[in-house]
Amino acid sequence: MSDSNREKKIVFFVKSVRFLRYFKSVLTAFLEMDYRVTAVFDASKIEPVSDDSLKNLQSRFPFFAWKNGPLRTDIFRRLVIASRNILNYQFLLRRGVVAWRLKRHFDYLPIFLQKFILIVTPFAKVLIKSGVAEFVCRSVEKIVPPDEGITSFLRSLKSDALIVSYRSFPCLSPDIDYVKSGMALGIPTTIIIPSWDQPTTKSLIQIIPDKVFVWNEEHASVLSREHAVPRNKIVISGAPQFDVFFERKTPFRSINDFLSIYRITAGPPFVLYIASSGERDSALVKELSLTLSSNSDGALQSITILVRPYPGRENCFADLKLQNVKVLPAPLEGRRSLDDDQDFFDAIYHSFATIALSSTALLDTIAIGRPSIMYFDKRHKEIQSDAHLETLYRSGAFYTAYNLTELMPVLKRINAGDDFLREKRHDYICKFIRPQGSTKSAAAVVVEEIGKLLSSRVN
């Protein structure tokens, strides 16, 4: 037990408890090192907790606490939110992201600017992409002071270090303001990247903190080149949300218990289809089901499709009554809990492979040690055109198929044990998910780096 650590308090700002789960390994690592940790949730996203997971963590670690944090409420709120949203839109315009992502950000622009863009689209976009627009918006950020309410709140917590799970989309989110207030107070302030596509498709880092934790060298390069984050402020930690998968070597439930709980009458082999939306996935599962059941190859006929719905889109599979398809319960991302997603882990573990159009779960799959198949469908080209998905494709660590005819031999080969991409997956894991070494967790890197920041401030 470290008395010196117990005197230090870490404040972790995150959207809500369901997103705090992605950083559970970091949270636990600090607590195990006897730091005091307070999780602060976005008050605009207040959600009742689904279970006792927060209380259970507090029972285990009495120095853990959580509370809802204030939002920006001063006279500058509308101005600074507008300028931040414009910068985010500019960032995505310059990156040339797919239309549907740009549309999501367009909806948060000031109404007058939306109308201007719709009337003179080409000229308006050129103007927004210009250095003039960037200069004006960044000047607004420099002139506008930190929000006093958030600053007072952080001061009252007497925090020694601040970690912000950075989203900044939409800019109604106060995460930028927490970074700004933390820096103004002289608190060692860090940003931790929550997802694989955050640096490329979500938002711009508009205030540079003391350190930014990223997954890998690819993220670091994007932040340095496109977010103007100095390399000496970037720490490559790996992906915290996958730490639990590397630590766990066995399923939560045996195959027999898994089948019993979900009333699956068929036995293995299973292939897990991981949905990325709703309707399009339902249609594809029906096509896959028919192709397998009508196949003349007995090995393919015997495959049962397990379906993991996209959070909040479970109803899209409600009418899916097919003999070789079993829809699993709603995933834990849709539940407000800090507990591990045991259902998801076991579904991947007990399947011989997973299939997805576009999903972070492609990475979950290889972290758990199973092969994953990227299914490219020209009907869904728009959602499969993102740069971060292209990165996975170029890695060579994932099987690919462009139609059901191509998919059948891939499934047969993997199910027969001919997993020829095993080594490439291992190499990609070491590059993209755990670049500090397969045995070193992202949480360990974060704790070490925060410790260095605290020591440097003392010295």
C-alpha positions as CSV (number, residue, x, y, z in Angstrom):
1,M,0.0,0.0,0.0
2,S,1.4,3.4,-1.0
3,D,0.5,6.2,1.4
4,S,2.0,8.8,-1.0
5,N,-0.4,7.6,-3.8
6,R,-3.4,7.6,-1.4
7,E,-2.8,11.3,-0.9
8,K,-3.2,11.8,-4.7
9,K,-6.6,12.2,-6.4
10,I,-7.3,11.4,-10.0
11,V,-10.4,12.9,-11.6
12,F,-11.7,11.0,-14.7
13,F,-14.2,12.8,-16.8
14,V,-16.3,10.6,-19.1
15,K,-19.7,10.8,-20.8
16,S,-21.5,8.2,-18.7
17,V,-21.0,4.9,-16.9
18,R,-21.5,2.8,-20.0
19,F,-18.5,4.6,-21.5
20,L,-16.5,4.4,-18.3
21,R,-16.5,0.7,-18.9
22,Y,-14.1,1.1,-21.8
23,F,-11.6,2.4,-19.3
24,K,-12.3,0.0,-16.5
25,S,-8.8,-1.4,-16.6
26,V,-7.3,2.2,-16.2
27,L,-9.7,2.9,-13.4
28,T,-8.9,-0.3,-11.6
29,A,-5.1,0.1,-12.1
30,F,-5.2,3.5,-10.4
31,L,-7.3,2.1,-7.5
32,E,-5.0,-0.9,-7.1
33,M,-2.1,1.6,-6.8
34,D,-4.0,3.3,-3.9
35,Y,-4.9,6.5,-5.8
36,R,-8.1,8.2,-4.9
37,V,-10.3,8.2,-8.1
38,T,-13.4,10.2,-8.8
39,A,-15.4,9.5,-12.0
40,V,-17.2,12.6,-13.2
41,F,-20.1,12.1,-15.7
42,D,-21.5,14.5,-18.2
43,A,-24.6,16.0,-16.5
44,S,-26.4,16.3,-19.9
45,K,-26.1,12.5,-20.3
46,I,-27.4,11.4,-16.9
47,E,-28.4,7.8,-17.0
48,P,-29.7,5.6,-14.2
49,V,-27.2,2.8,-13.6
50,S,-28.5,-0.6,-14.6
51,D,-26.9,-2.5,-11.7
52,D,-24.7,-2.2,-8.6
53,S,-21.4,-2.3,-10.6
54,L,-20.3,1.2,-9.4
55,K,-21.3,0.4,-5.8
56,N,-19.5,-2.9,-6.0
57,L,-16.3,-1.2,-7.2
58,Q,-16.6,1.2,-4.3
59,S,-17.0,-1.6,-1.9
60,R,-13.8,-3.1,-3.2
61,F,-12.0,0.3,-3.3
62,P,-13.4,2.7,-0.7
63,F,-11.4,5.6,-2.3
64,F,-13.5,5.4,-5.5
65,A,-16.4,7.9,-6.0
66,W,-18.5,9.2,-8.8
67,K,-20.7,12.2,-9.4
68,N,-22.3,14.3,-12.2
69,G,-20.3,17.3,-13.3
70,P,-21.5,20.7,-14.3
71,L,-22.0,22.0,-17.8
72,R,-20.9,25.3,-19.3
73,T,-23.5,27.8,-18.5
74,D,-21.8,31.2,-18.9
75,I,-22.6,34.0,-21.5
76,F,-20.0,32.6,-23.9
77,R,-21.6,29.2,-24.1
78,R,-23.4,29.6,-27.4
79,L,-20.5,31.4,-29.1
80,V,-17.8,28.9,-28.1
81,I,-20.0,25.8,-28.9
82,A,-20.7,27.3,-32.4
83,S,-17.0,27.9,-33.1
84,R,-16.0,24.4,-31.9
85,N,-18.6,22.8,-34.1
86,I,-17.4,24.8,-37.1
87,L,-13.8,23.6,-36.4
88,N,-15.0,20.0,-36.2
89,Y,-16.9,20.4,-39.5
90,Q,-13.8,22.0,-41.1
91,F,-11.7,19.1,-39.9
92,L,-13.9,16.5,-41.5
93,L,-14.3,18.5,-44.7
94,R,-10.5,18.7,-45.0
95,R,-10.3,14.9,-44.3
96,G,-12.9,14.2,-47.0
97,V,-14.9,11.8,-44.8
98,V,-17.9,10.0,-46.2
99,A,-21.1,12.0,-46.6
100,W,-23.1,10.5,-43.8
101,R,-20.5,11.4,-41.2
102,L,-20.3,15.0,-42.5
103,K,-24.1,15.2,-42.3
104,R,-24.0,14.3,-38.6
105,H,-21.7,17.3,-37.9
106,F,-23.6,19.6,-40.3
107,D,-26.7,19.2,-38.1
108,Y,-24.9,20.8,-35.2
109,L,-23.7,23.9,-37.1
110,P,-25.3,27.3,-36.4
111,I,-28.6,27.5,-38.3
112,F,-27.4,30.6,-40.3
113,L,-24.4,28.6,-41.5
114,Q,-26.4,25.6,-42.4
115,K,-28.6,27.8,-44.6
116,F,-25.6,29.4,-46.2
117,I,-24.0,26.0,-47.0
118,L,-27.3,24.8,-48.6
119,I,-27.6,27.9,-50.7
120,V,-24.1,28.2,-52.0
121,T,-22.6,24.8,-51.1
122,P,-19.3,24.8,-53.1
123,F,-18.3,28.4,-52.1
124,A,-19.4,27.9,-48.5
125,K,-17.4,24.7,-48.1
126,V,-14.3,26.4,-49.6
127,L,-14.7,29.2,-47.1
128,I,-15.2,26.9,-44.1
129,K,-12.1,24.9,-45.1
130,S,-10.0,28.1,-45.4
131,G,-7.4,29.3,-42.9
132,V,-9.5,32.4,-42.3
133,A,-12.4,30.4,-40.8
134,E,-9.9,28.4,-38.7
135,F,-8.2,31.6,-37.4
136,V,-11.5,33.2,-36.4
137,C,-12.7,30.1,-34.5
138,R,-9.4,29.5,-32.8
139,S,-9.3,33.2,-31.8
140,V,-12.7,32.8,-30.2
141,E,-11.4,29.8,-28.2
142,K,-8.4,31.8,-27.0
143,I,-10.5,34.9,-26.0
144,V,-13.2,33.0,-24.2
145,P,-12.2,32.2,-20.6
146,P,-12.7,28.8,-18.9
147,D,-16.2,28.3,-17.5
148,E,-16.2,29.4,-13.9
149,G,-18.7,26.7,-12.8
150,I,-16.5,23.9,-14.2
151,T,-13.3,25.5,-12.9
152,S,-14.8,25.8,-9.4
153,F,-16.0,22.3,-9.5
154,L,-12.6,20.9,-10.4
155,R,-11.0,23.1,-7.7
156,S,-13.4,21.8,-5.1
157,L,-12.4,18.2,-6.0
158,K,-8.8,19.1,-5.2
159,S,-7.6,16.8,-8.0
160,D,-4.0,16.1,-8.6
161,A,-4.5,14.9,-12.2
162,L,-7.4,15.1,-14.7
163,I,-8.1,12.5,-17.4
164,V,-10.7,13.4,-20.0
165,S,-12.2,10.8,-22.3
166,Y,-12.3,13.1,-25.4
167,R,-15.4,13.0,-27.7
168,S,-16.1,16.6,-28.5
169,F,-19.0,15.5,-30.7
170,P,-21.2,17.3,-30.6
171,C,-19.5,20.2,-29.0
172,L,-22.4,20.5,-26.6
173,S,-20.3,17.9,-24.7
174,P,-18.3,19.7,-22.0
175,D,-15.2,17.6,-22.4
176,I,-13.3,20.5,-24.0
177,D,-14.3,22.7,-21.2
178,Y,-13.0,20.3,-18.6
179,V,-9.6,20.2,-20.5
180,K,-9.6,24.0,-20.6
181,S,-10.4,24.4,-16.9
182,G,-7.9,21.8,-15.9
183,M,-5.2,23.5,-17.8
184,A,-6.1,26.9,-16.3
185,L,-5.9,25.5,-12.8
186,G,-2.5,24.0,-13.5
187,I,-3.7,20.5,-13.0
188,P,-1.8,17.9,-15.0
189,T,-4.4,17.3,-17.7
190,T,-4.6,14.5,-20.2
191,I,-6.9,13.3,-22.9
192,I,-7.4,9.6,-23.5
193,I,-8.7,8.5,-26.9
194,P,-11.8,6.3,-26.5
195,S,-12.1,4.6,-29.8
196,W,-10.3,3.4,-32.9
197,D,-11.9,6.0,-35.2
198,Q,-11.9,9.0,-32.8
199,P,-8.8,10.7,-34.4
200,T,-10.1,10.4,-38.0
201,T,-13.9,10.6,-38.0
202,K,-15.2,12.1,-34.8
203,S,-13.7,15.5,-33.9
204,L,-10.7,17.7,-33.7
205,I,-8.6,18.1,-30.6
206,Q,-9.0,21.8,-30.1
207,I,-7.2,22.4,-26.8
208,I,-3.8,20.7,-26.4
209,P,-3.4,19.2,-22.9
210,D,-0.2,18.0,-21.1
211,K,-0.5,14.5,-22.7
212,V,-2.7,12.7,-25.1
213,F,-3.0,8.9,-24.8
214,V,-3.5,7.1,-28.1
215,W,-3.7,3.5,-29.2
216,N,-0.9,3.2,-31.6
217,E,1.6,4.9,-33.9
218,E,-1.0,5.4,-36.6
219,H,-3.1,7.4,-34.2
220,A,-0.1,9.4,-33.1
221,S,0.8,10.3,-36.7
222,V,-2.8,11.5,-37.3
223,L,-2.8,13.6,-34.2
224,S,0.6,15.1,-35.0
225,R,-0.2,15.8,-38.6
226,E,-3.9,16.8,-38.5
227,H,-4.7,17.8,-34.9
228,A,-1.4,19.8,-34.4
229,V,-0.6,17.9,-31.2
230,P,3.2,18.0,-30.6
231,R,4.8,14.5,-30.6
232,N,6.3,15.1,-27.2
233,K,2.8,15.3,-25.8
234,I,1.6,12.1,-27.4
235,V,1.8,8.8,-25.5
236,I,1.2,5.5,-27.2
237,S,-0.5,3.4,-24.6
238,G,-2.5,0.8,-26.6
239,A,-6.2,0.3,-26.3
240,P,-7.5,0.2,-22.7
241,Q,-10.9,-1.3,-23.7
242,F,-9.2,-4.5,-24.8
243,D,-7.1,-5.0,-21.7
244,V,-9.6,-7.4,-20.1
245,F,-9.5,-9.6,-23.2
246,F,-5.8,-10.2,-22.9
247,E,-6.0,-10.9,-19.2
248,R,-8.9,-13.5,-19.6
249,K,-7.9,-16.8,-21.0
250,T,-11.1,-18.7,-20.5
251,P,-14.8,-18.0,-21.2
252,F,-17.2,-16.8,-18.4
253,R,-19.4,-19.8,-19.2
254,S,-18.6,-23.3,-20.6
255,I,-20.1,-24.1,-24.0
256,N,-22.8,-26.2,-22.3
257,D,-23.8,-23.4,-20.0
258,F,-23.7,-20.9,-22.8
259,L,-26.1,-23.1,-24.9
260,S,-28.4,-23.6,-22.0
261,I,-28.7,-20.0,-20.9
262,Y,-29.6,-18.8,-24.4
263,R,-31.7,-21.9,-25.2
264,I,-29.6,-22.8,-28.2
265,T,-30.6,-26.3,-29.3
266,A,-28.0,-26.6,-32.0
267,G,-24.4,-27.4,-31.2
268,P,-21.3,-26.0,-32.7
269,P,-20.0,-24.9,-35.1
270,F,-21.1,-21.3,-34.7
271,V,-20.3,-18.2,-36.7
272,L,-21.1,-14.9,-34.9
273,Y,-22.6,-12.1,-37.1
274,I,-21.9,-8.7,-35.4
275,A,-24.4,-6.2,-36.5
276,S,-23.4,-2.6,-37.3
277,S,-26.9,-1.1,-37.6
278,G,-30.2,-2.8,-38.1
279,E,-32.2,-3.3,-41.2
280,R,-29.3,-4.0,-43.6
281,D,-27.8,-6.5,-41.1
282,S,-31.2,-8.3,-40.8
283,A,-31.4,-8.7,-44.6
284,L,-27.9,-10.0,-44.9
285,V,-28.4,-12.5,-42.1
286,K,-31.4,-13.9,-43.9
287,E,-29.4,-14.2,-47.1
288,L,-26.5,-15.9,-45.3
289,S,-28.9,-18.3,-43.5
290,L,-30.5,-19.4,-46.8
291,T,-27.1,-19.8,-48.5
292,L,-25.8,-22.0,-45.6
293,S,-29.0,-24.1,-45.2
294,S,-29.3,-24.8,-48.9
295,N,-25.6,-25.6,-49.5
296,S,-24.8,-29.1,-50.7
297,D,-21.7,-29.2,-48.4
298,G,-22.7,-30.7,-45.1
299,A,-19.9,-28.8,-43.3
300,L,-21.5,-25.5,-44.3
301,Q,-25.1,-26.8,-43.7
302,S,-24.2,-27.5,-40.1
303,I,-23.1,-24.0,-39.2
304,T,-25.4,-22.0,-36.9
305,I,-25.4,-18.2,-37.1
306,L,-25.4,-16.4,-33.8
307,V,-26.4,-12.7,-34.1
308,R,-25.2,-9.9,-31.9
309,P,-27.5,-7.0,-32.4
310,Y,-26.3,-3.4,-32.5
311,P,-27.1,-1.6,-29.3
312,G,-30.6,-0.1,-29.4
313,R,-31.5,-2.0,-32.7
314,E,-32.5,-5.3,-31.3
315,N,-36.0,-5.0,-32.7
316,C,-34.7,-5.3,-36.3
317,F,-34.2,-9.0,-35.6
318,A,-37.5,-9.6,-33.8
319,D,-39.1,-11.3,-36.8
320,L,-36.0,-13.3,-37.7
321,K,-37.4,-16.9,-37.2
322,L,-34.9,-19.1,-38.9
323,Q,-33.8,-22.5,-37.9
324,N,-30.1,-21.9,-38.2
325,V,-30.1,-18.4,-36.6
326,K,-30.1,-17.5,-33.0
327,V,-30.3,-13.8,-31.9
328,L,-28.4,-13.1,-28.7
329,P,-29.6,-10.6,-26.0
330,A,-29.0,-6.9,-26.3
331,P,-25.2,-6.1,-25.9
332,L,-23.9,-4.5,-22.8
333,E,-23.1,-1.2,-24.6
334,G,-26.8,-0.5,-24.3
335,R,-26.8,-1.1,-20.6
336,R,-25.5,1.3,-18.0
337,S,-23.0,-0.9,-16.2
338,L,-19.3,-1.1,-15.4
339,D,-19.3,-4.9,-15.6
340,D,-17.6,-6.7,-18.4
341,D,-19.7,-7.8,-21.3
342,Q,-19.7,-11.5,-20.5
343,D,-22.3,-12.4,-23.2
344,F,-20.2,-10.8,-25.9
345,F,-16.9,-12.3,-24.8
346,D,-18.5,-15.8,-24.6
347,A,-20.3,-15.4,-28.0
348,I,-16.9,-14.7,-29.7
349,Y,-15.0,-17.3,-27.7
350,H,-17.5,-20.1,-28.5
351,S,-17.6,-19.2,-32.2
352,F,-15.1,-20.3,-34.8
353,A,-15.2,-16.8,-36.5
354,T,-17.1,-13.6,-36.7
355,I,-18.5,-11.6,-39.6
356,A,-19.1,-7.9,-39.7
357,L,-19.8,-5.1,-42.3
358,S,-18.2,-2.4,-40.1
359,S,-17.7,-2.6,-36.4
360,T,-15.2,-2.1,-33.6
361,A,-16.0,-5.7,-32.8
362,L,-13.7,-6.8,-35.6
363,L,-10.9,-5.7,-33.1
364,D,-12.7,-7.3,-30.1
365,T,-12.7,-10.6,-32.1
366,I,-8.9,-10.7,-32.8
367,A,-8.1,-9.5,-29.3
368,I,-10.0,-12.6,-28.0
369,G,-8.1,-14.8,-30.4
370,R,-10.7,-15.6,-33.0
371,P,-10.5,-14.9,-36.8
372,S,-12.8,-12.2,-38.2
373,I,-14.2,-11.8,-41.7
374,M,-14.8,-8.4,-43.2
375,Y,-17.8,-8.7,-45.5
376,F,-17.9,-6.1,-48.2
377,D,-21.3,-5.5,-49.7
378,K,-21.7,-2.9,-52.5
379,R,-25.2,-2.1,-51.2
380,H,-23.6,-0.7,-48.1
381,K,-20.6,0.9,-49.7
382,E,-21.1,4.2,-47.9
383,I,-20.6,2.8,-44.4
384,Q,-17.6,0.8,-45.5
385,S,-15.7,3.7,-47.1
386,D,-14.3,5.1,-43.9
387,A,-10.6,5.5,-43.7
388,H,-10.3,3.6,-40.4
389,L,-12.0,0.6,-42.0
390,E,-9.6,0.8,-44.9
391,T,-6.8,0.6,-42.4
392,L,-8.1,-2.8,-41.1
393,Y,-8.5,-4.1,-44.6
394,R,-4.9,-3.1,-45.6
395,S,-3.5,-4.8,-42.5
396,G,-4.1,-8.2,-44.0
397,A,-5.1,-9.5,-40.6
398,F,-8.8,-10.0,-41.5
399,Y,-10.4,-12.5,-43.9
400,T,-12.5,-10.8,-46.6
401,A,-15.4,-11.7,-48.9
402,Y,-17.3,-9.5,-51.4
403,N,-20.3,-11.8,-51.8
404,L,-21.9,-14.9,-50.3
405,T,-20.2,-17.1,-53.0
406,E,-16.8,-15.9,-51.8
407,L,-17.8,-16.2,-48.2
408,M,-18.6,-19.9,-48.3
409,P,-15.1,-21.3,-48.9
410,V,-13.7,-18.8,-46.3
411,L,-16.1,-20.2,-43.7
412,K,-15.4,-23.8,-44.6
413,R,-11.6,-23.3,-44.5
414,I,-11.6,-21.5,-41.0
415,N,-14.1,-24.0,-39.6
416,A,-11.9,-26.9,-40.7
417,G,-9.0,-25.3,-38.7
418,D,-7.1,-23.8,-41.6
419,D,-6.6,-20.4,-40.0
420,F,-3.7,-19.1,-42.1
421,L,-4.0,-15.5,-40.9
422,R,-3.2,-16.3,-37.3
423,E,0.3,-14.9,-37.4
424,K,-0.8,-11.7,-39.2
425,R,-3.5,-11.1,-36.6
426,H,-0.9,-11.5,-33.8
427,D,1.4,-9.0,-35.6
428,Y,-1.5,-6.5,-36.1
429,I,-2.5,-6.8,-32.4
430,C,1.1,-5.9,-31.5
431,K,1.0,-2.9,-33.9
432,F,-2.5,-1.6,-33.4
433,I,-3.9,-2.7,-30.0
434,R,-0.9,-3.4,-27.8
435,P,2.1,-1.7,-29.3
436,Q,3.9,-1.6,-26.0
437,G,4.1,-5.4,-26.0
438,S,1.5,-8.1,-25.7
439,T,2.0,-8.5,-22.0
440,K,1.9,-4.8,-21.1
441,S,-1.6,-3.4,-20.6
442,A,-2.7,0.0,-21.8
443,A,-3.7,0.8,-18.2
444,A,-0.2,0.2,-17.0
445,V,1.2,2.7,-19.5
446,V,-1.4,5.3,-18.5
447,V,-0.7,4.9,-14.8
448,E,3.0,5.1,-15.3
449,E,2.7,8.3,-17.4
450,I,0.4,10.0,-15.0
451,G,2.8,9.1,-12.2
452,K,5.6,10.8,-14.2
453,L,3.5,14.0,-14.6
454,L,2.7,14.1,-10.9
455,S,6.4,13.6,-10.0
456,S,7.5,16.3,-12.4
457,R,5.1,18.8,-10.9
458,V,6.3,18.0,-7.4
459,N,10.0,18.4,-8.5
